[in-house]
Amino acid sequence: MKTERLRLIDDYLRQTFQGKIRKISIDIGATCPNRDGSKGVGGCIFCSEQGSGSRNTWSQPDMVAQIEKGFNSFQKHYPDEKFIAYFQAFTPTYVPPARLQQAIELIACDERLSGFVISSRSDTLNSKVIDILQKKRGISLLWLELGLQSISQVSLDWMNRKESVEDFEKAMDLCRSHAIPVVAHIILGAPGEGSDHLRRTAHYLNQSGVWGLKIHQLHAIKGTRLFRLYQSGQWHPYLLHQFLDDIILFLENLRPEIVIHRLVADERKKTGIFHNGEELVKEVVYRELIREIEARDSFQGKAII
Ligand code: SF4
């Protein structure tokens, strides 16, 4: 998707690294403190069984095999593009430090990889983890993704996050003091979060020091607790016009320097956003979003500059 009206990650990477970057997903066998009982059980209400399908075991040959598999599936289609490792399954910073260190050493030794990204929970970041990341600052690309999801504790409790805004702020302090760029994950569409909440969320992120942002619409994946709430009529997913109103308002209040890594999440091409009774795919939502942004002469930061 191309537009001058938003600061999108693909444009940033193209300008900075003269090309597109593909992510090779690596599972280092992490579990999650919100599933194993140390913080909670059952996980966040939107977390799918696939997330929980992460293996609790890990070995070096296994990770090498994952990297090779990623290259094999990507390289024939994108031979000229750059690649990074993406640690995403569950809570990768929840593994024993030695395992994280070993995994990162493997990435750093592989000349085909330009860096790595770790997506994790704020409450599992500590100085040991930061020390491990800090040692690899020399590689060209590294950022951390942290799930803030909402600035409302009521919403976080409803989502069964077992985490707080203070956890996020502590993790931000650690990352800032070590100059590690952070991409926050934020969810739009929790019950009761209206326009005023969207503005406050954007303003909060503007002063938080985040480098980037991944936006997810709340959507119910089969098998999750959220899906059961949807089936029983206790929670309603976005209609397209509601989603467009919310995300445009949010983006207009977001600093134009914040790099947007995602606007719409999808699960096997479905977004959980509906129009005329039909569930839309990501491409359709993107197309409608860009069309609407242009029709309203909207752009990132419009309301705050
Ligand atoms: S913190 Fe992440 S992995 Fe853990 S339950 Fe929530 S969404 Fe799933």
Residues whose N, C-alpha, C, O or C-beta is under 5 A from the ligand:
A	BS01	SF4	C32 N34 G43 C44 C47 G51 F90 T91
